[in-house]
């Protein structure tokens, strides 16, 4: 599956907005809170068994042509796959924020 530059720019924009607290892809904030309440590390989420599935789901999300297509893709996912995508998405946002934070000591 080929991902175009435009699609990468769009997901980068969405990550940047999420870093500011604007989670544009996700309509149901309560559902997000419920999913993210339990830390990912405690679930061994990024295990080798899960990585292939994570890669497929996330690549499918990025490859959607429009913002609306991305939202529709998320809406049609079953609960388990939606949780995987939410955790992956916010893991990327969190790590981006952490690597961008300067140590002032």
C-alpha positions as CSV (number, residue, x, y, z in Angstrom):
1,X,0.0,0.0,0.0
2,X,1.5,3.3,-1.1
3,X,1.1,6.3,1.2
4,X,1.2,9.7,-0.5
5,X,2.9,12.8,0.8
6,X,-0.4,14.5,1.2
7,X,-1.6,11.7,3.5
8,X,1.6,11.9,5.6
9,X,1.2,15.7,6.0
10,X,-2.4,15.2,7.1
11,X,-1.6,12.7,9.8
12,X,1.3,15.0,10.9
13,X,-1.2,17.8,11.2
14,X,-3.5,15.6,13.2
15,X,-0.7,14.6,15.5
16,X,0.3,18.2,16.0
17,X,-3.3,19.1,16.9
18,X,-3.5,16.2,19.3
19,X,-0.3,17.4,21.0
20,X,-2.3,20.7,21.6
21,X,-5.2,18.8,23.1
22,X,-7.4,18.8,19.9
23,X,-8.2,15.2,19.0
24,X,-9.9,15.9,15.7
25,X,-10.2,12.3,14.6
26,X,-12.0,11.2,17.7
27,X,-15.6,12.2,18.4
28,X,-16.3,10.2,21.5
29,X,-14.0,11.7,24.2
30,X,-15.5,9.4,26.9
31,X,-14.5,6.4,24.9
32,X,-11.0,7.7,24.5
33,X,-10.8,8.3,28.3
34,X,-12.0,4.8,29.0
35,X,-9.4,3.3,26.7
36,X,-6.5,5.4,27.9
37,X,-7.3,5.0,31.6
38,X,-5.3,1.8,31.7
39,X,-1.6,2.4,30.8
40,X,-0.5,0.6,27.6
41,X,2.7,-0.7,29.3
42,X,0.6,-2.8,31.7
43,X,-0.9,-4.6,28.8
44,X,2.3,-5.5,27.0
45,X,0.6,-3.8,24.1
46,X,3.6,-3.5,21.8
47,X,4.4,-7.1,21.8
48,X,5.8,-8.8,18.7
49,X,2.5,-10.5,18.2
50,X,0.6,-7.2,18.1
51,X,3.1,-5.2,16.0
52,X,1.9,-6.7,12.6
53,X,-1.7,-5.9,13.5
54,X,-0.8,-2.4,14.7
55,X,1.2,-1.7,11.5
56,X,-1.7,-2.9,9.3
57,X,-4.4,-0.9,11.1
58,X,-2.3,2.3,11.3
59,X,-1.2,2.1,7.7
60,X,-4.8,1.6,6.7
61,X,-5.7,4.8,8.7
62,X,-3.0,6.9,7.1
63,X,-3.7,5.7,3.6
64,X,-7.3,7.0,3.7
65,X,-7.5,9.9,1.2
66,X,-9.4,12.5,3.2
67,X,-10.0,13.5,6.8
68,X,-13.6,12.3,6.5
69,X,-12.4,8.9,5.2
70,X,-10.1,8.5,8.2
71,X,-13.0,9.3,10.6
72,X,-15.3,6.8,8.8
73,X,-12.5,4.2,9.0
74,X,-12.3,4.7,12.7
75,X,-16.1,4.5,13.1
76,X,-16.3,1.1,11.3
77,X,-13.6,-0.6,13.4
78,X,-14.6,-3.1,16.0
79,X,-13.9,-2.2,19.6
80,X,-10.6,-4.2,19.8
81,X,-9.1,-2.7,16.6
82,X,-10.3,0.8,17.6
83,X,-8.5,0.4,20.9
84,X,-5.4,-0.7,19.2
85,X,-5.5,2.4,16.9
86,X,-6.2,4.8,19.7
87,X,-3.3,3.4,21.8
88,X,-1.0,3.5,18.8
89,X,-2.0,7.0,17.9
90,X,-1.6,8.4,21.4
91,X,1.7,6.5,21.9
92,X,3.1,8.4,18.9
93,X,1.7,11.7,20.1
94,X,3.1,11.1,23.6
95,X,6.5,10.1,22.3
96,X,6.6,13.1,20.0
97,X,5.9,15.4,22.9
98,X,8.5,13.7,25.1
99,X,11.3,13.9,22.5
100,X,10.4,17.5,21.8
101,X,10.7,18.5,25.4
102,X,13.9,20.2,26.4
103,X,15.5,19.4,29.7
104,X,16.0,22.8,31.4
105,X,18.3,21.5,34.2
